Amino acid sequence: MSRKIGRIVAASLATLAVATTAGCAAGGSGGEADGATTIDLWTHAGGNDAELGVINTIVEDFNGSQDRYVVEVTEFPQDAYNDAVVAAATSDSLPCIVDIDGPNVANWAWAGYIQPLGLPDETFDGQLEGTLGKIDGEVYAYGFFDVALAMFSRESTLNAAGIRIPTVDDPWTGEEFNEALAKIDALGQFDYAVDFGTGGGGEWIPYAYSPLLQSFGGDLIDRSTFETAEGALNGPEALEWAGWFRGLVDDGYMAQTSGEDATADFVNGASGILYTGNWADATVRGAFDDAVVIPPPDFGNGPTIGAGSWQWGLSSGCDDIEGAQAYLEFAHDTKYFVDYAEAIGLIPATLDAAAEIPAFAEGGESRIYLELANQFAVVRPETAAYPFISSVFQKATQDILAGGDAQAILDKAVSDIDRDIQQNGGYTF
């Protein structure tokens, strides 16, 4: 999503939003039906039958639990959703309840799209921090699930190379990881020792690679103030990360631009280690009976992975805040977190839900992903500047991988980010 929120909108999407929402009216409430107030809810899950099915179940249960409110669902395909929200915000016709991609929460709050949820603090007890959209300590959104970055390999590969299998409690150090790549390369069995998914683009780049930067001690922005990227994105730690990452290409351990489907390439024997997310788990385990899940290495500042998937928020123009809050509090029930996890196979966002799902409970085969998300996850910077920061980091990373001068590239990235923040008044609320 562009940082110039609401400046340019697609009229056709505005029409779509009106046409597909029964009873949608300006201000986020759809009036009354049979004496009950209509609460409009928009979701990006159009076309995703599993996720949409859970949403519809929650709505049906809520509507059947009381007679004051009726929640009505409008579904959009994900590719059209953000533009539809922008169009609706421009015409002051947002619904009461919206879902939001986690990294965009701060930007939407700054743009005036959403407001704090206003739910009791205890609502979020036991919830993974990465699934809460927080700004200055206030919860603006919550999610039902998250994903976790991890590495995959095979016991046979690691044993053949004489490499120990790391655990969450005892991950590889950066030095061990580099040694592991050298040993795997020496086997002569793979095109590359590791596949970091460098053929990917867009938000994959900051989601996947900024945690590596953070593990070196750098970051996308100085999080103490969120006013500058100076020192965080172009300091010694960031330069060390950049040199290491490009060095993997120079040493022949990694492709500068990997294939379009890194998981398929790994399964087909192209690489010894795959860096991806838990969404690849079923494919990898289905291909290899000796597959192992590896936590990210510790490059000096602790192992780190990204966090923050789709979440639910309350629009600022909602005419019936009490009704929307009633739905959002009703939906925040363990059984629905379980339903989401079972339907889409991703990490449940609460520990109580995880305990009810064998795969994510203690000893379950997917428990490691919950532990990674609970212990190592760092949300992308909670600043309205994030969409711009993301675009700048995407280009900088690709330029670094292409062999450009890291200092010059990162200094330029910092200059661009700082200028954007200044031009937008510090993105203050």
URDARA-V185517 format. One record per residue. N is the residue number from 1. RES is the residue in one small letter. OMEGA is omega in whole degrees, 0 to 359 (NA if undefined). D_CENTER is the distance of its C-alpha to the mean C-alpha in whole Angstrom. Layout:
# URDARA-V185517
n:N res:RES omega:OMEGA d_center:D_CENTER
n:N res:RES omega:OMEGA d_center:D_CENTER
This chain:
# URDARA-V185517
n:1 res:m omega:181 d_center:14
n:2 res:s omega:176 d_center:17
n:3 res:r omega:179 d_center:18
n:4 res:k omega:185 d_center:21
n:5 res:i omega:172 d_center:20
n:6 res:g omega:183 d_center:23
n:7 res:r omega:181 d_center:25
n:8 res:i omega:182 d_center:25
n:9 res:v omega:178 d_center:25
n:10 res:a omega:183 d_center:26
n:11 res:a omega:180 d_center:29
n:12 res:s omega:178 d_center:28
n:13 res:l omega:176 d_center:25
n:14 res:a omega:178 d_center:26
n:15 res:t omega:179 d_center:29
n:16 res:l omega:181 d_center:27
n:17 res:a omega:180 d_center:25
n:18 res:v omega:186 d_center:29
n:19 res:a omega:186 d_center:30
n:20 res:t omega:180 d_center:28
n:21 res:t omega:180 d_center:27
n:22 res:a omega:174 d_center:31
n:23 res:g omega:182 d_center:32
n:24 res:c omega:181 d_center:29
n:25 res:a omega:179 d_center:31
n:26 res:a omega:178 d_center:30
n:27 res:g omega:170 d_center:29
n:28 res:g omega:178 d_center:26
n:29 res:s omega:185 d_center:29
n:30 res:g omega:178 d_center:31
n:31 res:g omega:184 d_center:34
n:32 res:e omega:176 d_center:36
n:33 res:a omega:182 d_center:37
n:34 res:d omega:177 d_center:40
n:35 res:g omega:180 d_center:39
n:36 res:a omega:178 d_center:36
n:37 res:t omega:179 d_center:33
n:38 res:t omega:175 d_center:31
n:39 res:i omega:182 d_center:27
n:40 res:d omega:180 d_center:25
n:41 res:l omega:176 d_center:21
n:42 res:w omega:178 d_center:19
n:43 res:t omega:178 d_center:16
n:44 res:h omega:193 d_center:15
n:45 res:a omega:177 d_center:16
n:46 res:g omega:183 d_center:19
n:47 res:g omega:177 d_center:20
n:48 res:n omega:189 d_center:18
n:49 res:d omega:183 d_center:20
n:50 res:a omega:181 d_center:19
n:51 res:e omega:180 d_center:16
n:52 res:l omega:178 d_center:19
n:53 res:g omega:178 d_center:21
n:54 res:v omega:179 d_center:20
n:55 res:i omega:181 d_center:19
n:56 res:n omega:178 d_center:23
n:57 res:t omega:179 d_center:24
n:58 res:i omega:181 d_center:23
n:59 res:v omega:179 d_center:24
n:60 res:e omega:179 d_center:28
n:61 res:d omega:180 d_center:28
n:62 res:f omega:180 d_center:27
n:63 res:n omega:180 d_center:30
n:64 res:g omega:185 d_center:32
n:65 res:s omega:183 d_center:32
n:66 res:q omega:183 d_center:34
n:67 res:d omega:180 d_center:36
n:68 res:r omega:186 d_center:35
n:69 res:y omega:171 d_center:31
n:70 res:v omega:177 d_center:30
n:71 res:v omega:178 d_center:27
n:72 res:e omega:186 d_center:26
n:73 res:v omega:169 d_center:23
n:74 res:t omega:182 d_center:23
n:75 res:e omega:176 d_center:21
n:76 res:f omega:168 d_center:19
n:77 res:p omega:187 d_center:18
n:78 res:q omega:183 d_center:14
n:79 res:d omega:182 d_center:16
n:80 res:a omega:192 d_center:18
n:81 res:y omega:184 d_center:16
n:82 res:n omega:179 d_center:15
n:83 res:d omega:178 d_center:19
n:84 res:a omega:178 d_center:21
n:85 res:v omega:179 d_center:19
n:86 res:v omega:179 d_center:20
n:87 res:a omega:181 d_center:24
n:88 res:a omega:179 d_center:24
n:89 res:a omega:181 d_center:23
n:90 res:t omega:180 d_center:26
n:91 res:s omega:178 d_center:28
n:92 res:d omega:181 d_center:28
n:93 res:s omega:176 d_center:27
n:94 res:l omega:173 d_center:23
n:95 res:p omega:180 d_center:23
n:96 res:c omega:186 d_center:23
n:97 res:i omega:179 d_center:20
n:98 res:v omega:168 d_center:17
n:99 res:d omega:193 d_center:13
n:100 res:i omega:171 d_center:11
n:101 res:d omega:189 d_center:7
n:102 res:g omega:182 d_center:6
n:103 res:p omega:183 d_center:7
n:104 res:n omega:185 d_center:10
n:105 res:v omega:182 d_center:11
n:106 res:a omega:180 d_center:14
n:107 res:n omega:179 d_center:15
n:108 res:w omega:177 d_center:16
n:109 res:a omega:179 d_center:17
n:110 res:w omega:180 d_center:19
n:111 res:a omega:179 d_center:20
n:112 res:g omega:181 d_center:22
n:113 res:y omega:187 d_center:20
n:114 res:i omega:180 d_center:19
n:115 res:q omega:177 d_center:20
n:116 res:p omega:183 d_center:20
n:117 res:l omega:179 d_center:20
n:118 res:g omega:178 d_center:23
n:119 res:l omega:179 d_center:23
n:120 res:p omega:182 d_center:25
n:121 res:d omega:184 d_center:23
n:122 res:e omega:177 d_center:24
n:123 res:t omega:189 d_center:22
n:124 res:f omega:176 d_center:19
n:125 res:d omega:177 d_center:21
n:126 res:g omega:180 d_center:19
n:127 res:q omega:177 d_center:16
n:128 res:l omega:184 d_center:13
n:129 res:e omega:181 d_center:12
n:130 res:g omega:181 d_center:9
n:131 res:t omega:177 d_center:9
n:132 res:l omega:175 d_center:11
n:133 res:g omega:185 d_center:11
n:134 res:k omega:173 d_center:14
n:135 res:i omega:181 d_center:16
n:136 res:d omega:176 d_center:20
n:137 res:g omega:179 d_center:19
n:138 res:e omega:180 d_center:19
n:139 res:v omega:178 d_center:17
n:140 res:y omega:182 d_center:16
n:141 res:a omega:173 d_center:13
n:142 res:y omega:180 d_center:13
n:143 res:g omega:180 d_center:11
n:144 res:f omega:186 d_center:12
n:145 res:f omega:173 d_center:10
n:146 res:d omega:175 d_center:7
n:147 res:v omega:182 d_center:7
n:148 res:a omega:171 d_center:9
n:149 res:l omega:178 d_center:10
n:150 res:a omega:173 d_center:14
n:151 res:m omega:176 d_center:17
n:152 res:f omega:170 d_center:20
n:153 res:s omega:177 d_center:23
n:154 res:r omega:177 d_center:27
n:155 res:e omega:182 d_center:29
n:156 res:s omega:179 d_center:32
n:157 res:t omega:182 d_center:30
n:158 res:l omega:179 d_center:30
n:159 res:n omega:180 d_center:33
n:160 res:a omega:181 d_center:35
n:161 res:a omega:180 d_center:34
n:162 res:g omega:183 d_center:34
n:163 res:i omega:178 d_center:31
n:164 res:r omega:178 d_center:30
n:165 res:i omega:183 d_center:27
n:166 res:p omega:179 d_center:25
n:167 res:t omega:177 d_center:23
n:168 res:v omega:180 d_center:21
n:169 res:d omega:182 d_center:24
n:170 res:d omega:181 d_center:25
n:171 res:p omega:173 d_center:23
n:172 res:w omega:165 d_center:24
n:173 res:t omega:176 d_center:25
n:174 res:g omega:180 d_center:24
n:175 res:e omega:178 d_center:28
n:176 res:e omega:180 d_center:28
n:177 res:f omega:180 d_center:25
n:178 res:n omega:177 d_center:27
n:179 res:e omega:179 d_center:30
n:180 res:a omega:179 d_center:28
n:181 res:l omega:179 d_center:27
n:182 res:a omega:181 d_center:31
n:183 res:k omega:178 d_center:32
n:184 res:i omega:178 d_center:30
n:185 res:d omega:182 d_center:32
n:186 res:a omega:178 d_center:35
n:187 res:l omega:180 d_center:35
n:188 res:g omega:184 d_center:35
n:189 res:q omega:190 d_center:33
n:190 res:f omega:174 d_center:30
n:191 res:d omega:180 d_center:30
n:192 res:y omega:179 d_center:27
n:193 res:a omega:183 d_center:26
n:194 res:v omega:174 d_center:23
n:195 res:d omega:179 d_center:20
n:196 res:f omega:178 d_center:17
n:197 res:g omega:184 d_center:16
n:198 res:t omega:174 d_center:18
n:199 res:g omega:180 d_center:19
n:200 res:g omega:179 d_center:15
n:201 res:g omega:178 d_center:14
n:202 res:g omega:186 d_center:12
n:203 res:e omega:176 d_center:9
n:204 res:w omega:186 d_center:9
n:205 res:i omega:177 d_center:11
n:206 res:p omega:180 d_center:10
n:207 res:y omega:185 d_center:7
n:208 res:a omega:192 d_center:10
n:209 res:y omega:176 d_center:13
n:210 res:s omega:173 d_center:12
n:211 res:p omega:177 d_center:12
n:212 res:l omega:175 d_center:15
n:213 res:l omega:180 d_center:17
n:214 res:q omega:178 d_center:16
n:215 res:s omega:174 d_center:18
n:216 res:f omega:180 d_center:21
n:217 res:g omega:176 d_center:21
n:218 res:g omega:178 d_center:19
n:219 res:d omega:179 d_center:16
n:220 res:l omega:182 d_center:15
n:221 res:i omega:174 d_center:17
n:222 res:d omega:187 d_center:20
n:223 res:r omega:178 d_center:18
n:224 res:s omega:180 d_center:22
n:225 res:t omega:187 d_center:22
n:226 res:f omega:182 d_center:19
n:227 res:e omega:182 d_center:23
n:228 res:t omega:173 d_center:23
n:229 res:a omega:181 d_center:21
n:230 res:e omega:179 d_center:24
n:231 res:g omega:179 d_center:25
n:232 res:a omega:185 d_center:21
n:233 res:l omega:179 d_center:20
n:234 res:n omega:178 d_center:24
n:235 res:g omega:183 d_center:25
n:236 res:p omega:181 d_center:27
n:237 res:e omega:179 d_center:24
n:238 res:a omega:178 d_center:22
n:239 res:l omega:177 d_center:25
n:240 res:e omega:176 d_center:25
n:241 res:w omega:183 d_center:22
n:242 res:a omega:180 d_center:22
n:243 res:g omega:178 d_center:26
n:244 res:w omega:185 d_center:24
n:245 res:f omega:177 d_center:22
n:246 res:r omega:180 d_center:25
n:247 res:g omega:177 d_center:27
n:248 res:l omega:176 d_center:25
n:249 res:v omega:181 d_center:26
n:250 res:d omega:182 d_center:30
n:251 res:d omega:180 d_center:31
n:252 res:g omega:181 d_center:30
n:253 res:y omega:186 d_center:27
n:254 res:m omega:176 d_center:24
n:255 res:a omega:175 d_center:24
n:256 res:q omega:175 d_center:24
n:257 res:t omega:183 d_center:22
n:258 res:s omega:179 d_center:22
n:259 res:g omega:182 d_center:22
n:260 res:e omega:181 d_center:20
n:261 res:d omega:184 d_center:19
n:262 res:a omega:180 d_center:19
n:263 res:t omega:178 d_center:19
n:264 res:a omega:179 d_center:22
n:265 res:d omega:178 d_center:24
n:266 res:f omega:180 d_center:23
n:267 res:v omega:180 d_center:25
n:268 res:n omega:172 d_center:27
n:269 res:g omega:182 d_center:28
n:270 res:a omega:183 d_center:27
n:271 res:s omega:180 d_center:25
n:272 res:g omega:178 d_center:26
n:273 res:i omega:178 d_center:22
n:274 res:l omega:175 d_center:19
n:275 res:y omega:182 d_center:16
n:276 res:t omega:180 d_center:13
n:277 res:g omega:185 d_center:11
n:278 res:n omega:174 d_center:12
n:279 res:w omega:180 d_center:12
n:280 res:a omega:188 d_center:15
n:281 res:d omega:184 d_center:17
n:282 res:a omega:181 d_center:20
n:283 res:t omega:183 d_center:21
n:284 res:v omega:180 d_center:21
n:285 res:r omega:178 d_center:23
n:286 res:g omega:182 d_center:25
n:287 res:a omega:187 d_center:26
n:288 res:f omega:178 d_center:27
n:289 res:d omega:177 d_center:29
n:290 res:d omega:179 d_center:29
n:291 res:a omega:176 d_center:25
n:292 res:v omega:177 d_center:23
n:293 res:v omega:187 d_center:20
n:294 res:i omega:175 d_center:20
n:295 res:p omega:178 d_center:18
n:296 res:p omega:180 d_center:17
n:297 res:p omega:175 d_center:20
n:298 res:d omega:181 d_center:21
n:299 res:f omega:175 d_center:22
n:300 res:g omega:181 d_center:24
n:301 res:n omega:180 d_center:21
n:302 res:g omega:174 d_center:20
n:303 res:p omega:183 d_center:17
n:304 res:t omega:172 d_center:14
n:305 res:i omega:178 d_center:10
n:306 res:g omega:179 d_center:7
n:307 res:a omega:174 d_center:5
n:308 res:g omega:176 d_center:4
n:309 res:s omega:185 d_center:4
n:310 res:w omega:184 d_center:7
n:311 res:q omega:182 d_center:10
n:312 res:w omega:182 d_center:14
n:313 res:g omega:183 d_center:16
n:314 res:l omega:184 d_center:19
n:315 res:s omega:183 d_center:21
n:316 res:s omega:182 d_center:23
n:317 res:g omega:183 d_center:26
n:318 res:c omega:180 d_center:26
n:319 res:d omega:181 d_center:30
n:320 res:d omega:182 d_center:29
n:321 res:i omega:182 d_center:27
n:322 res:e omega:179 d_center:29
n:323 res:g omega:179 d_center:28
n:324 res:a omega:178 d_center:24
n:325 res:q omega:178 d_center:24
n:326 res:a omega:178 d_center:26
n:327 res:y omega:183 d_center:24
n:328 res:l omega:177 d_center:21
n:329 res:e omega:177 d_center:23
n:330 res:f omega:184 d_center:24
n:331 res:a omega:182 d_center:21
n:332 res:h omega:181 d_center:20
n:333 res:d omega:185 d_center:22
n:334 res:t omega:184 d_center:21
n:335 res:k omega:180 d_center:23
n:336 res:y omega:172 d_center:20
n:337 res:f omega:176 d_center:17
n:338 res:v omega:180 d_center:19
n:339 res:d omega:179 d_center:20
n:340 res:y omega:183 d_center:16
n:341 res:a omega:181 d_center:16
n:342 res:e omega:182 d_center:19
n:343 res:a omega:187 d_center:18
n:344 res:i omega:173 d_center:15
n:345 res:g omega:181 d_center:15
n:346 res:l omega:188 d_center:12
n:347 res:i omega:176 d_center:12
n:348 res:p omega:188 d_center:14
n:349 res:a omega:177 d_center:13
n:350 res:t omega:180 d_center:16
n:351 res:l omega:178 d_center:19
n:352 res:d omega:179 d_center:21
n:353 res:a omega:180 d_center:20
n:354 res:a omega:181 d_center:19
n:355 res:a omega:182 d_center:23
n:356 res:e omega:182 d_center:24
n:357 res:i omega:186 d_center:22
n:358 res:p omega:183 d_center:24
n:359 res:a omega:183 d_center:21
n:360 res:f omega:177 d_center:19
n:361 res:a omega:178 d_center:22
n:362 res:e omega:179 d_center:24
n:363 res:g omega:180 d_center:25
n:364 res:g omega:185 d_center:23
n:365 res:e omega:179 d_center:22
n:366 res:s omega:182 d_center:18
n:367 res:r omega:183 d_center:19
n:368 res:i omega:181 d_center:18
n:369 res:y omega:176 d_center:14
n:370 res:l omega:180 d_center:15
n:371 res:e omega:177 d_center:16
n:372 res:l omega:181 d_center:14
n:373 res:a omega:183 d_center:11
n:374 res:n omega:186 d_center:14
n:375 res:q omega:191 d_center:16
n:376 res:f omega:187 d_center:14
n:377 res:a omega:174 d_center:10
n:378 res:v omega:180 d_center:10
n:379 res:v omega:173 d_center:8
n:380 res:r omega:191 d_center:8
n:381 res:p omega:183 d_center:11
n:382 res:e omega:181 d_center:12
n:383 res:t omega:178 d_center:15
n:384 res:a omega:178 d_center:16
n:385 res:a omega:190 d_center:16
n:386 res:y omega:180 d_center:13
n:387 res:p omega:178 d_center:13
n:388 res:f omega:177 d_center:16
n:389 res:i omega:180 d_center:15
n:390 res:s omega:182 d_center:12
n:391 res:s omega:179 d_center:15
n:392 res:v omega:181 d_center:18
n:393 res:f omega:177 d_center:16
n:394 res:q omega:181 d_center:15
n:395 res:k omega:181 d_center:19
n:396 res:a omega:181 d_center:20
n:397 res:t omega:180 d_center:18
n:398 res:q omega:178 d_center:20
n:399 res:d omega:177 d_center:23
n:400 res:i omega:180 d_center:23
n:401 res:l omega:179 d_center:23
n:402 res:a omega:176 d_center:26
n:403 res:g omega:179 d_center:28
n:404 res:g omega:180 d_center:28
n:405 res:d omega:187 d_center:29
n:406 res:a omega:181 d_center:26
n:407 res:q omega:181 d_center:28
n:408 res:a omega:181 d_center:29
n:409 res:i omega:183 d_center:25
n:410 res:l omega:175 d_center:23
n:411 res:d omega:178 d_center:26
n:412 res:k omega:179 d_center:26
n:413 res:a omega:179 d_center:22
n:414 res:v omega:180 d_center:23
n:415 res:s omega:180 d_center:26
n:416 res:d omega:181 d_center:24
n:417 res:i omega:181 d_center:21
n:418 res:d omega:179 d_center:24
n:419 res:r omega:179 d_center:26
n:420 res:d omega:179 d_center:23
n:421 res:i omega:180 d_center:23
n:422 res:q omega:181 d_center:26
n:423 res:q omega:180 d_center:27
n:424 res:n omega:174 d_center:25
n:425 res:g omega:180 d_center:26
n:426 res:g omega:182 d_center:24
n:427 res:y omega:179 d_center:22
n:428 res:t omega:181 d_center:23
n:429 res:f omega:NA d_center:23
